[in-house]
Structures are given as C-alpha cells and as structure tokens.
Amino acid sequence: MTSVSWQQAKLLEPSLSALDGFFALPPVRAHALTGGLTNRCWRLVSSDGLEYVWRPTSQICEAFAISRHEEYQVLTAISPLNLGPKAVFVDEQGLLVEWLTGYTPTHSDINIDQILAVAAEIHGYPLTSLTLGTFSYLAKVDHYWYGLNGEFSGTEFEALYRKWRSEPHIDSIPLALCHFDLGSYNLVCGDNEIKVIDWEYAAIADPRLDLALVLQLADVSIEQGVIQYCQARQIEEVTLWLDGVLAWIPRTRMMAMLWYLLAYKLWGDEQYLHSADEFKDLLCMEDHCFENR
C-alpha cells in the first residue's frame, strides 16, 4: 500500500486517532504494513523524520488473547538488552514502538547458532523485572478451541485437541521469558546486530516449549538444536531439556493447528485451513512417535 495522509490513515484505521495527542504535529506519512497474521500494523513517519510502528488493538487481539499492555511491559522491561524495538506509547487502542531499520533475514542469511543465541538471551533474562502472569498451555488451547464455537466438533481436529490438551508429565525446570514466535520473519538484521520484533505472544513459561517452537520454525534437527542451545547457555542436563522439548513438540503442533483454524474462522482464507490440515496430518502421521506423557 502506498503512503497516505494522516487523515486518510485514520479513516482506514480509526485506532490511530489515539496518537493525536502524542504527536505535536501530525505524521507526514503513513502506510499499512503487509505481512503478519494477527497484527495489521502501520508504519508512521513523524514531522521530524522519526519512524514508528503502530500496533493496534482489535477484535483479532481479543480472539488470540493478545494484550498490547503486556507487550508494552515486556518491551520496556527488556530494553537494557537492546534486543527489541523501544516501546513508546500504549493505551487501549494500541501500542506504538520504534521502527527498526534493517532487513528480515532468509534461512540463508542467518544460521541456527545465531537464532539459538537470541533465544538463550531471551530465556536468560531475569524474571524479577517482569510482572507477567505465567503462561497456561491449557488455558491457551482451550481459548482457541472455544473461539471456534463448535465449528469443528466431531472431527479429527477435535480428537487431536482432546488428545494433546494436557501438559506433558516432565521434570520441571525454572520458568523463563519466552517469545513464542521466534522465526526468522520476526528478526531484523542490521549494523552487525539482530533484533526481535512482534512480542505480542511473549510470556513466562517453560523455555523448552519455546525452544520446541524455535527449532521447528528453523527446520533443524531437534536433538542437535537442543545440544547447541544447551552449549550456548552452559547447561549440562541436556537429556532433561531434550526430553522436555520432545514432549512439547506434539502439543505445539496441536496449538498451531488450532491457531490456524481460528485464523480461518476469522478471515475465511483457505490458506489458513490448509495450514491447519498440514499440522493435523503431521500429528496423525507421527502420533506413534510420541508417548502421551
């Protein structure tokens, strides 16, 4: 989408009106960003040349249990790490963050060591600086399922939801800050550094759950990835971590399956249903590889 005036932008995205009191002068340019699934965001250029991203609160945020206030809190807390964008302003209408200059890497631009180093830095952040509630896997998948309003009752989708609804019975480890969407598409490379965007799903949780997501998004060997991660964090109990990651994998797939089903219900895009089917088929095909622990 080409740039539009501030008044035109507010007609297209009424939540932008929340920023009228923030800017001394109206932004000189605004355009909707493409990409992203739950965040239809806007890039803004202020009268003094500073660039921002407006992340609105919407019905989509409610459907996926996203809180812009919690996202603001996370970004503010981790600001000493210089790992994410600076959070500038938040209210009930949305969140304003700084625009990060750089490029989104492809798989060939970035290696798994770099991604795991970022994950390790996030997971190692002290929780004393955060007041977020603890992530509940059960509450999350139930929220997605009930958001479907029975549309897929009696299908294989429901059977898999019921099968993998419980948390795994694994030895506990200290909880950590988790990003929950640490794919290359949420990285920005520039000036010999890597930064992470889109913290809307961030929460305090078992870091093995987040690591399971990271390794699947990177499409690398689970065992080797866990070993490399443990080396990065100087963790000796590799088996404890590997067992945990393997136990979380089918549950992350079920959670992703429900996410795509809900996205399909909300937007009606067949591609989302196709993605949900892919996760369903993957679970059905590999179900014998995992014990329901």
C-alpha positions in Angstrom: 0.0 0.0 0.0 1.3 3.5 -0.9 1.7 6.2 1.7 -1.5 8.1 2.6 -2.1 11.3 4.6 -2.7 11.2 8.3 -6.4 12.0 7.9 -6.8 9.2 5.3 -4.9 6.8 7.6 -7.2 7.5 10.5 -10.2 6.8 8.3 -8.7 3.4 7.3 -7.6 2.6 10.9 -9.6 4.6 13.5 -7.4 3.5 16.4 -4.7 5.8 15.0 -6.7 8.7 16.5 -5.3 7.7 19.9 -2.0 9.2 18.7 -3.4 12.7 18.0 -2.2 13.8 21.5 1.1 12.1 21.2 2.5 13.9 18.1 3.0 17.6 18.3 2.4 17.7 14.5 0.6 15.1 12.5 2.8 12.4 10.9 3.8 13.3 7.4 3.4 9.7 6.0 1.6 6.6 7.0 1.1 3.3 5.3 -0.2 -0.1 6.3 2.4 -2.9 6.6 2.0 -6.1 4.7 2.8 -9.4 6.4 2.0 -10.5 9.8 -1.0 -12.6 10.7 -2.6 -11.1 13.8 -1.0 -7.6 13.7 -2.2 -5.4 10.8 0.2 -2.6 11.7 1.0 0.9 10.4 4.4 2.5 9.7 4.4 6.2 10.6 6.9 8.9 9.8 6.7 11.9 12.1 7.2 15.6 11.1 10.8 15.4 12.5 11.7 12.3 10.5 11.4 9.7 13.2 9.7 6.4 12.3 7.4 4.3 14.3 5.1 1.2 14.1 1.5 1.4 15.4 0.3 -2.0 16.6 -3.5 -1.6 17.0 -5.7 -3.4 19.5 -8.5 -5.1 17.6 -11.0 -8.0 17.8 -8.2 -10.1 16.4 -6.2 -9.4 19.5 -9.1 -10.5 21.7 -9.6 -13.7 19.6 -6.0 -14.7 20.1 -5.7 -13.4 23.7 -3.2 -10.7 22.9 -2.6 -7.8 25.2 -0.8 -4.7 23.9 -0.3 -3.6 27.5 1.6 -6.8 28.3 3.6 -6.4 25.1 4.5 -2.9 26.2 5.5 -4.2 29.6 7.8 -6.8 28.1 9.5 -4.4 25.7 10.0 -1.9 28.4 11.5 -4.5 30.8 13.9 -5.9 28.2 15.1 -2.5 26.9 18.5 -3.0 28.6 19.1 -5.9 26.3 18.7 -3.7 23.2 17.1 -6.7 21.7 13.7 -5.4 20.6 12.1 -2.1 19.5 11.7 0.6 22.0 8.1 0.8 23.3 7.0 4.5 23.1 3.3 4.7 23.9 0.4 2.4 24.8 -3.3 2.8 25.5 -6.5 0.8 25.0 -6.3 1.5 21.3 -2.9 0.1 20.6 0.9 0.2 21.1 3.5 2.5 19.4 7.0 1.2 19.0 10.1 2.5 17.2 10.7 1.3 13.6 13.8 -0.9 13.4 16.0 -0.2 10.4 17.3 -3.4 8.7 16.2 -6.4 6.8 14.3 -9.6 7.5 16.7 -12.5 7.0 16.0 -15.6 5.0 17.2 -19.1 6.1 20.4 -18.5 4.0 21.1 -15.2 5.7 21.1 -16.5 9.3 22.2 -19.7 10.9 20.7 -21.7 13.8 23.6 -20.7 16.1 22.5 -17.1 15.8 18.9 -17.8 16.4 19.7 -20.0 19.4 21.9 -17.3 20.8 19.0 -14.9 20.7 16.6 -17.5 22.3 19.2 -18.1 25.0 19.5 -14.4 25.7 15.7 -14.0 26.0 15.4 -17.1 28.2 18.2 -15.9 30.5 16.5 -12.5 31.2 15.8 -12.2 35.0 12.1 -12.6 35.7 12.3 -10.2 38.6 11.9 -7.4 36.1 8.6 -8.7 34.9 5.2 -9.0 36.5 3.6 -11.1 33.7 1.4 -14.0 34.7 2.6 -17.5 34.0 1.7 -18.9 30.6 -1.0 -21.6 30.8 -0.9 -24.1 27.9 -4.3 -25.5 28.9 -5.9 -22.0 29.0 -4.4 -21.1 25.6 -5.5 -24.1 23.7 -8.9 -24.0 25.4 -9.3 -20.3 24.4 -8.5 -21.2 20.8 -10.9 -24.2 20.8 -13.8 -22.4 22.3 -13.2 -19.5 20.0 -14.2 -21.9 17.2 -17.7 -22.1 18.6 -18.0 -25.8 17.9 -17.4 -25.4 14.2 -15.0 -28.4 14.1 -16.7 -30.6 16.7 -16.6 -34.3 16.0 -13.7 -34.0 13.5 -10.1 -35.2 13.7 -9.3 -31.7 14.8 -11.2 -32.2 18.0 -9.8 -35.6 18.6 -6.2 -34.2 18.4 -7.2 -31.3 20.6 -8.6 -33.7 23.2 -5.5 -36.0 23.0 -2.9 -33.3 23.4 -4.8 -30.9 25.6 -2.9 -31.7 28.8 0.6 -30.5 29.7 3.4 -33.2 29.5 4.5 -35.0 32.6 8.1 -34.0 32.6 10.6 -32.9 35.2 10.2 -29.2 35.9 12.9 -26.5 35.2 12.9 -22.8 36.1 10.5 -20.8 34.1 11.7 -18.1 31.7 10.6 -15.2 29.5 9.6 -16.8 26.1 8.9 -15.1 22.8 6.7 -17.8 21.3 7.2 -16.8 17.7 11.0 -16.6 17.2 11.1 -17.3 13.5 13.4 -15.6 11.0 10.4 -13.5 9.9 10.4 -11.8 13.3 14.1 -10.9 13.2 15.6 -7.7 11.9 19.3 -7.7 10.9 21.4 -4.5 10.7 24.6 -2.9 11.9 26.1 -6.2 12.9 23.2 -7.0 15.3 20.0 -9.0 15.4 16.8 -7.6 16.9 13.5 -9.3 17.5 10.1 -7.8 16.7 6.4 -8.9 17.4 6.5 -9.7 21.1 2.7 -10.0 21.3 2.8 -13.7 22.4 5.6 -13.3 24.9 5.0 -14.8 28.3 6.7 -16.5 31.2 6.7 -20.2 30.6 8.8 -23.4 30.3 11.6 -22.4 28.0 11.6 -25.9 26.5 8.2 -25.1 25.0 9.6 -22.0 23.3 12.7 -23.9 22.2 10.5 -26.6 20.6 8.8 -23.8 18.6 12.2 -22.2 17.7 13.7 -25.5 16.4 10.6 -26.4 14.3 10.4 -22.9 12.8 14.1 -23.2 11.9 13.5 -26.7 10.5 16.7 -28.2 12.0 17.5 -31.4 13.9 15.7 -31.3 17.3 18.5 -33.2 19.1 21.3 -31.2 17.6 19.5 -28.0 18.2 18.9 -28.8 21.9 22.6 -29.7 22.2 23.7 -26.4 20.6 21.2 -24.4 22.8 22.5 -26.1 26.0 26.1 -25.3 24.9 25.1 -21.6 24.4 23.6 -21.5 28.0 26.2 -23.8 29.5 23.5 -26.2 30.6 24.8 -29.7 31.5 21.5 -31.5 31.8 20.9 -31.9 28.0 18.7 -35.0 28.4 16.3 -33.1 30.7 16.0 -30.4 28.0 15.8 -32.8 25.1 13.0 -34.9 26.8 11.1 -31.7 27.5 11.4 -30.4 24.0 10.3 -33.7 22.5 7.3 -33.9 24.9 6.2 -30.3 24.0 6.5 -30.8 20.2 3.2 -32.5 19.5 1.5 -30.0 21.8 3.0 -27.1 19.9 1.7 -28.6 16.7 -1.8 -29.0 18.1 -1.7 -25.5 19.4 -0.6 -24.2 15.9 -3.4 -26.3 14.3 -6.0 -24.6 16.5 -4.4 -21.2 15.8 -4.8 -21.7 12.1 -8.3 -23.0 12.5 -9.2 -19.8 14.4 -7.5 -17.7 11.8 -9.5 -19.4 9.1 -12.8 -18.8 11.0 -11.9 -15.1 11.4 -10.7 -14.3 7.9 -12.1 -17.1 5.8 -8.8 -17.5 3.9 -8.5 -21.1 2.7 -4.7 -21.0 3.2 -5.2 -21.0 6.9 -7.4 -24.1 6.7 -4.7 -25.7 4.6 -2.1 -25.0 7.2 -4.3 -26.4 9.9 -4.7 -29.5 7.8 -0.9 -29.8 7.5 -0.5 -29.8 11.3 -3.3 -32.3 11.7 -1.8 -34.6 9.1 1.6 -34.2 10.7 0.2 -35.2 14.1 -1.7 -38.1 12.7 1.3 -39.4 10.8 3.8 -39.0 13.7 1.5 -39.8 16.6 3.1 -43.1 17.2 6.5 -41.4 17.7 5.4 -39.8 20.9 4.0 -41.1 24.2 1.3 -39.0 25.7 3.3 -38.2 28.8 
